[in-house]
Amino acid sequence: MAKLILASQSPRRRELLTTLGIDFTALATDIDESVLSGETPNRYVDRLALVKAQAGLALLDRPADCWVLGSDTSVVIDGQILGKPTSKEHFQTMMRLLSGRTHQVLTGIALVSVGDSYRALVTTDVSFMALSEPQISAYWHSGEPLDKAGGYGIQGLGGVFVTKIAGSYSSVVGLPLHETALLLGKARFSLYQGLMPI
């Protein structure tokens, strides 16, 4: 049976993939995540998911026996990709942009083997309440925003700001379970150790 590799060290992605009941190994990949000139947000997350999966495959001693899953999630507003905050000021700018508005969370996923690949792109609309400056400051000092795309974690304290979500909650966390399961089904994996076909 083929082995599944998750090309990510994100604890959130590991937790989500674990819920599908499929044995996997996680490994870290080191890639350039810069946005290319003229690259749209959709194209960016799709490309990075594929590049991460391909980089993971290249690290394996016996890649012919494996499928590698790569994923990338970005927060987008007004066509602008909001990365992870690099400073308090950068974080404050992002929160002010998101305050009282609806933004998109895009997640690209790619499942690759030596001879094949499957990909999907998931878009979720997330609406925020109007944020006050004290709320923004307090959230920064919680420490939660530091490693989060868009500066917030919907599965944590940042979920307090969310008034509405249209789409995949798990995609906003980092890995859309429905679409991931569909890709794994194409590669002949089954959920819950083979007890649930996809």
SEVEX-456072 format. One record per atom (N, C-alpha, C): residue number from 1; x, y, z. Coordinates in steps of 0.2 Angstrom, whole numbers. Last residue first. Example, Ala and Ser with C-alpha at 12.3 -4.5 7.8 and 13.67 -1.06 7.14 Angstrom:
# residues 2
> nr east north up
> 2 64 -11 35 .
> 2 68 -5 36 .
> 2 64 0 39 .
> 1 66 -28 39 .
> 1 62 -22 39 .
> 1 66 -16 39 .
# end
This chain:
# residues 198
> nr east north up
> 198 -70 33 1 .
> 198 -72 40 0 .
> 198 -76 40 -7 .
> 197 -75 20 14 .
> 197 -73 22 7 .
> 197 -74 29 5 .
> 196 -70 17 29 .
> 196 -75 21 26 .
> 196 -72 23 19 .
> 195 -61 8 34 .
> 195 -67 7 36 .
> 195 -73 11 32 .
> 194 -47 11 31 .
> 194 -51 7 26 .
> 194 -58 6 28 .
> 193 -44 20 42 .
> 193 -40 14 41 .
> 193 -44 9 36 .
> 192 -52 31 39 .
> 192 -53 27 45 .
> 192 -50 20 44 .
> 191 -54 31 21 .
> 191 -54 35 27 .
> 191 -54 30 33 .
> 190 -42 26 9 .
> 190 -48 25 12 .
> 190 -48 29 19 .
> 189 -34 30 -7 .
> 189 -34 29 0 .
> 189 -41 29 3 .
> 188 -34 31 -21 .
> 188 -36 25 -18 .
> 188 -34 24 -11 .
> 187 -32 44 -26 .
> 187 -26 40 -25 .
> 187 -27 33 -22 .
> 186 -45 48 -25 .
> 186 -43 47 -32 .
> 186 -36 43 -32 .
> 185 -46 50 -11 .
> 185 -49 44 -14 .
> 185 -47 43 -21 .
> 184 -38 61 -9 .
> 184 -35 55 -7 .
> 184 -39 49 -10 .
> 183 -47 70 -15 .
> 183 -41 69 -18 .
> 183 -38 62 -16 .
> 182 -57 69 -5 .
> 182 -59 68 -12 .
> 182 -52 66 -16 .
> 181 -51 74 6 .
> 181 -53 67 6 .
> 181 -55 65 -1 .
> 180 -49 87 3 .
> 180 -43 83 4 .
> 180 -45 75 3 .
> 179 -62 92 2 .
> 179 -58 91 -4 .
> 179 -52 87 -3 .
> 178 -65 90 16 .
> 178 -69 87 11 .
> 178 -65 86 4 .
> 177 -55 98 23 .
> 177 -56 90 24 .
> 177 -60 87 18 .
> 176 -43 109 19 .
> 176 -50 108 18 .
> 176 -52 100 18 .
> 175 -33 116 31 .
> 175 -33 110 26 .
> 175 -41 108 25 .
> 174 -33 127 39 .
> 174 -27 126 35 .
> 174 -27 120 30 .
> 173 -44 135 43 .
> 173 -39 132 48 .
> 173 -32 130 45 .
> 172 -51 136 32 .
> 172 -48 142 35 .
> 172 -43 140 40 .
> 171 -54 123 29 .
> 171 -50 126 25 .
> 171 -47 132 28 .
> 170 -63 120 39 .
> 170 -57 117 40 .
> 170 -52 120 35 .
> 169 -74 128 35 .
> 169 -71 130 41 .
> 169 -64 127 41 .
> 168 -79 132 19 .
> 168 -75 127 23 .
> 168 -72 130 29 .
> 167 -92 144 17 .
> 167 -87 139 14 .
> 167 -85 134 19 .
> 166 -94 158 25 .
> 166 -97 154 20 .
> 166 -92 150 16 .
> 165 -96 164 41 .
> 165 -92 160 37 .
> 165 -96 157 31 .
> 164 -97 178 52 .
> 164 -100 174 47 .
> 164 -95 170 43 .
> 163 -90 184 62 .
> 163 -97 185 62 .
> 163 -101 180 58 .
> 162 -75 183 71 .
> 162 -79 181 65 .
> 162 -86 181 66 .
> 161 -69 186 83 .
> 161 -70 192 78 .
> 161 -74 190 72 .
> 160 -67 174 89 .
> 160 -71 179 92 .
> 160 -73 184 87 .
> 159 -56 168 83 .
> 159 -63 166 81 .
> 159 -68 170 84 .
> 158 -45 171 89 .
> 158 -47 175 83 .
> 158 -54 174 81 .
> 157 -43 161 98 .
> 157 -46 168 101 .
> 157 -48 172 95 .
> 156 -44 148 86 .
> 156 -42 151 93 .
> 156 -46 157 95 .
> 155 -48 146 74 .
> 155 -49 140 78 .
> 155 -47 142 86 .
> 154 -44 156 66 .
> 154 -51 156 68 .
> 154 -52 150 73 .
> 153 -31 167 70 .
> 153 -32 160 70 .
> 153 -40 159 71 .
> 152 -23 180 60 .
> 152 -28 178 65 .
> 152 -29 170 64 .
> 151 -14 186 50 .
> 151 -14 188 57 .
> 151 -19 186 62 .
> 150 -14 181 38 .
> 150 -19 186 39 .
> 150 -19 188 46 .
> 149 -7 166 45 .
> 149 -9 170 39 .
> 149 -14 174 40 .
> 148 1 166 60 .
> 148 -5 165 57 .
> 148 -5 169 50 .
> 147 11 168 70 .
> 147 12 163 64 .
> 147 6 161 60 .
> 146 5 178 78 .
> 146 12 178 76 .
> 146 13 174 70 .
> 145 -7 179 85 .
> 145 -7 181 78 .
> 145 0 179 74 .
> 144 -6 175 99 .
> 144 -9 170 94 .
> 144 -7 172 86 .
> 143 -2 184 108 .
> 143 3 180 105 .
> 143 1 175 99 .
> 142 -9 193 114 .
> 142 -11 186 116 .
> 142 -5 182 113 .
> 141 -6 205 109 .
> 141 -2 203 115 .
> 141 -4 196 117 .
> 140 -15 206 98 .
> 140 -8 205 97 .
> 140 -4 203 103 .
> 139 -27 207 106 .
> 139 -26 201 102 .
> 139 -19 200 100 .
> 138 -25 220 111 .
> 138 -26 215 115 .
> 138 -24 208 112 .
> 137 -25 228 99 .
> 137 -19 228 103 .
> 137 -19 222 108 .
> 136 -39 225 95 .
> 136 -33 224 90 .
> 136 -27 223 94 .
> 135 -46 231 105 .
> 135 -46 224 104 .
> 135 -41 221 99 .
> 134 -42 245 105 .
> 134 -40 240 111 .
> 134 -41 233 109 .
> 133 -47 248 92 .
> 133 -40 248 93 .
> 133 -38 244 99 .
> 132 -61 237 87 .
> 132 -58 243 90 .
> 132 -51 242 91 .
> 131 -68 230 73 .
> 131 -63 230 78 .
> 131 -61 236 81 .
> 130 -83 224 67 .
> 130 -79 230 67 .
> 130 -75 229 74 .
> 129 -82 206 63 .
> 129 -85 212 66 .
> 129 -80 218 66 .
> 128 -79 198 47 .
> 128 -76 201 53 .
> 128 -81 206 56 .
> 127 -82 184 37 .
> 127 -84 191 39 .
> 127 -81 192 46 .
> 126 -75 175 24 .
> 126 -75 176 31 .
> 126 -77 183 33 .
> 125 -77 163 11 .
> 125 -78 170 13 .
> 125 -79 170 21 .
> 124 -66 152 4 .
> 124 -71 153 9 .
> 124 -71 160 11 .
> 123 -61 141 -9 .
> 123 -62 148 -7 .
> 123 -67 149 -2 .
> 122 -49 129 -14 .
> 122 -55 131 -10 .
> 122 -55 138 -8 .
> 121 -43 119 -27 .
> 121 -43 126 -24 .
> 121 -49 127 -20 .
> 120 -33 104 -30 .
> 120 -40 108 -29 .
> 120 -38 114 -25 .
> 119 -26 91 -39 .
> 119 -26 97 -36 .
> 119 -33 100 -35 .
> 118 -15 77 -41 .
> 118 -22 79 -41 .
> 118 -22 86 -37 .
> 117 -3 68 -52 .
> 117 -5 73 -47 .
> 117 -12 75 -47 .
> 116 9 55 -55 .
> 116 3 58 -56 .
> 116 2 64 -51 .
> 115 21 48 -53 .
> 115 18 48 -60 .
> 115 12 52 -61 .
> 114 25 50 -40 .
> 114 30 50 -46 .
> 114 27 51 -53 .
> 113 12 61 -34 .
> 113 16 55 -34 .
> 113 21 55 -39 .
> 112 3 73 -24 .
> 112 7 71 -30 .
> 112 11 64 -29 .
> 111 -9 84 -21 .
> 111 -7 77 -20 .
> 111 -3 74 -26 .
> 110 -12 100 -15 .
> 110 -10 96 -21 .
> 110 -7 89 -18 .
> 109 -23 114 -12 .
> 109 -20 107 -10 .
> 109 -18 103 -16 .
> 108 -25 130 -7 .
> 108 -23 126 -12 .
> 108 -21 119 -9 .
> 107 -36 141 0 .
> 107 -32 136 1 .
> 107 -31 131 -5 .
> 106 -41 157 4 .
> 106 -39 153 -1 .
> 106 -35 147 1 .
> 105 -52 167 11 .
> 105 -47 163 13 .
> 105 -46 158 8 .
> 104 -58 184 9 .
> 104 -57 177 7 .
> 104 -51 174 10 .
> 103 -68 195 19 .
> 103 -62 193 16 .
> 103 -62 186 13 .
> 102 -79 208 24 .
> 102 -78 201 22 .
> 102 -72 200 18 .
> 101 -77 219 38 .
> 101 -78 217 31 .
> 101 -77 210 30 .
> 100 -74 224 51 .
> 100 -80 225 48 .
> 100 -81 223 41 .
> 99 -56 223 47 .
> 99 -62 225 52 .
> 99 -68 227 49 .
> 98 -46 221 39 .
> 98 -51 215 39 .
> 98 -57 218 43 .
> 97 -38 232 40 .
> 97 -41 231 33 .
> 97 -47 226 34 .
> 96 -35 231 53 .
> 96 -39 237 51 .
> 96 -42 236 44 .
> 95 -27 220 53 .
> 95 -33 220 56 .
> 95 -38 225 54 .
> 94 -16 225 45 .
> 94 -20 219 42 .
> 94 -27 219 46 .
> 93 -11 235 54 .
> 93 -13 237 47 .
> 93 -18 231 44 .
> 92 -7 227 64 .
> 92 -12 232 65 .
> 92 -15 234 59 .
> 91 4 219 58 .
> 91 -2 216 61 .
> 91 -8 221 61 .
> 90 13 230 56 .
> 90 10 226 51 .
> 90 4 222 52 .
> 89 15 233 70 .
> 89 12 238 65 .
> 89 9 235 59 .
> 88 21 222 75 .
> 88 15 224 78 .
> 88 11 229 73 .
> 87 27 212 61 .
> 87 28 216 66 .
> 87 21 218 69 .
> 86 24 203 52 .
> 86 31 203 53 .
> 86 32 208 59 .
> 85 10 191 50 .
> 85 13 198 52 .
> 85 20 198 54 .
> 84 9 182 35 .
> 84 10 182 42 .
> 84 13 189 45 .
> 83 0 190 22 .
> 83 4 185 24 .
> 83 4 185 32 .
> 82 -13 194 12 .
> 82 -10 195 18 .
> 82 -6 190 21 .
> 81 -14 199 -5 .
> 81 -13 193 0 .
> 81 -10 195 6 .
> 80 -27 208 -12 .
> 80 -21 208 -9 .
> 80 -20 202 -4 .
> 79 -40 209 -17 .
> 79 -35 206 -21 .
> 79 -28 206 -18 .
> 78 -47 213 -5 .
> 78 -46 218 -11 .
> 78 -40 216 -15 .
> 77 -39 200 4 .
> 77 -44 206 4 .
> 77 -42 211 -1 .
> 76 -35 184 9 .
> 76 -35 189 3 .
> 76 -41 194 4 .
> 75 -24 173 16 .
> 75 -30 177 17 .
> 75 -29 183 12 .
> 74 -20 156 11 .
> 74 -18 163 11 .
> 74 -25 167 13 .
> 73 -12 141 12 .
> 73 -18 145 14 .
> 73 -16 152 14 .
> 72 -7 126 4 .
> 72 -5 133 6 .
> 72 -12 137 7 .
> 71 0 109 4 .
> 71 -6 114 5 .
> 71 -3 121 7 .
> 70 3 92 -2 .
> 70 5 99 0 .
> 70 -1 104 0 .
> 69 6 76 1 .
> 69 1 81 1 .
> 69 4 87 3 .
> 68 13 62 -9 .
> 68 14 68 -5 .
> 68 9 73 -5 .
> 67 13 45 -9 .
> 67 10 51 -11 .
> 67 11 56 -6 .
> 66 26 32 -13 .
> 66 22 37 -9 .
> 66 18 42 -13 .
> 65 34 24 -19 .
> 65 30 21 -15 .
> 65 25 26 -11 .
> 64 43 32 -26 .
> 64 39 28 -30 .
> 64 33 25 -26 .
> 63 53 37 -17 .
> 63 47 41 -19 .
> 63 41 37 -23 .
> 62 62 33 -6 .
> 62 59 29 -11 .
> 62 52 32 -13 .
> 61 68 44 0 .
> 61 72 39 -3 .
> 61 69 35 -8 .
> 60 62 61 -3 .
> 60 61 54 -1 .
> 60 66 50 -4 .
> 59 62 74 -7 .
> 59 66 72 -1 .
> 59 66 65 0 .
> 58 53 75 -18 .
> 58 61 75 -19 .
> 58 65 73 -13 .
> 57 41 76 -11 .
> 57 43 70 -15 .
> 57 50 70 -16 .
> 56 43 90 -6 .
> 56 42 84 -1 .
> 56 44 77 -5 .
> 55 42 97 -18 .
> 55 48 97 -14 .
> 55 48 91 -9 .
> 54 29 94 -22 .
> 54 35 91 -26 .
> 54 41 91 -22 .
> 53 22 100 -11 .
> 53 21 93 -12 .
> 53 27 90 -16 .
> 52 26 113 -14 .
> 52 28 110 -7 .
> 52 27 103 -8 .
> 51 21 116 -27 .
> 51 28 116 -25 .
> 51 30 112 -19 .
> 50 7 115 -24 .
> 50 11 110 -29 .
> 50 18 110 -27 .
> 49 5 125 -16 .
> 49 3 119 -14 .
> 49 7 114 -18 .
> 48 10 136 -24 .
> 48 14 134 -18 .
> 48 12 127 -15 .
> 47 0 136 -34 .
> 47 7 135 -36 .
> 47 11 132 -30 .
> 46 -12 139 -27 .
> 46 -11 133 -31 .
> 46 -4 131 -32 .
> 45 -8 152 -22 .
> 45 -9 146 -17 .
> 45 -9 140 -21 .
> 44 -7 159 -34 .
> 44 -1 159 -29 .
> 44 -2 153 -25 .
> 43 -19 158 -41 .
> 43 -13 155 -44 .
> 43 -7 154 -39 .
> 42 -26 166 -32 .
> 42 -28 159 -33 .
> 42 -22 155 -36 .
> 41 -19 179 -32 .
> 41 -20 175 -26 .
> 41 -21 168 -27 .
> 40 -9 180 -47 .
> 40 -15 181 -44 .
> 40 -15 177 -37 .
> 39 6 188 -51 .
> 39 3 182 -49 .
> 39 -3 183 -45 .
> 38 14 199 -55 .
> 38 8 198 -58 .
> 38 4 192 -56 .
> 37 29 190 -49 .
> 37 26 197 -52 .
> 37 20 195 -56 .
> 36 25 179 -35 .
> 36 28 181 -42 .
> 36 25 187 -45 .
> 35 28 180 -18 .
> 35 23 180 -24 .
> 35 26 182 -30 .
> 34 38 168 -10 .
> 34 37 174 -12 .
> 34 32 174 -18 .
> 33 42 156 -3 .
> 33 35 158 -4 .
> 33 34 165 -6 .
> 32 54 144 -7 .
> 32 53 151 -7 .
> 32 45 153 -8 .
> 31 54 130 5 .
> 31 53 133 -2 .
> 31 53 141 -1 .
> 30 57 116 13 .
> 30 60 123 13 .
> 30 59 126 6 .
> 29 47 105 22 .
> 29 50 107 16 .
> 29 52 115 16 .
> 28 46 93 34 .
> 28 46 100 33 .
> 28 50 101 26 .
> 27 34 79 35 .
> 27 40 82 34 .
> 27 40 89 33 .
> 26 24 67 43 .
> 26 25 74 41 .
> 26 32 75 40 .
> 25 15 52 37 .
> 25 21 55 40 .
> 25 22 62 38 .
> 24 0 44 41 .
> 24 4 48 37 .
> 24 10 50 41 .
> 23 -15 34 41 .
> 23 -8 35 43 .
> 23 -4 39 38 .
> 22 -31 41 42 .
> 22 -26 39 37 .
> 22 -19 40 40 .
> 21 -41 48 49 .
> 21 -40 41 50 .
> 21 -35 38 45 .
> 20 -45 61 48 .
> 20 -47 57 42 .
> 20 -45 49 43 .
> 19 -38 68 58 .
> 19 -45 66 59 .
> 19 -48 61 53 .
> 18 -26 70 53 .
> 18 -26 65 58 .
> 18 -34 63 58 .
> 17 -28 82 46 .
> 17 -27 76 43 .
> 17 -27 70 47 .
> 16 -29 91 58 .
> 16 -34 90 53 .
> 16 -34 83 49 .
> 15 -16 90 63 .
> 15 -22 88 67 .
> 15 -28 87 63 .
> 14 -8 95 53 .
> 14 -7 88 56 .
> 14 -13 85 59 .
> 13 -12 108 52 .
> 13 -13 103 46 .
> 13 -13 96 49 .
> 12 -8 112 65 .
> 12 -15 113 63 .
> 12 -17 108 57 .
> 11 6 111 65 .
> 11 2 107 69 .
> 11 -6 107 67 .
> 10 15 111 50 .
> 10 10 114 53 .
> 10 6 110 58 .
> 9 25 105 42 .
> 9 25 104 50 .
> 9 20 108 54 .
> 8 22 97 27 .
> 8 20 102 31 .
> 8 22 100 39 .
> 7 18 86 17 .
> 7 23 91 17 .
> 7 22 97 21 .
> 6 14 71 22 .
> 6 11 78 23 .
> 6 17 82 23 .
> 5 13 56 14 .
> 5 17 60 17 .
> 5 14 67 17 .
> 4 7 39 14 .
> 4 5 46 13 .
> 4 10 50 17 .
> 3 11 25 4 .
> 3 12 29 10 .
> 3 10 36 8 .
> 2 2 11 -4 .
> 2 6 17 -4 .
> 2 6 21 3 .
> 1 4 -6 0 .
> 1 0 0 0 .
> 1 4 6 0 .
# end
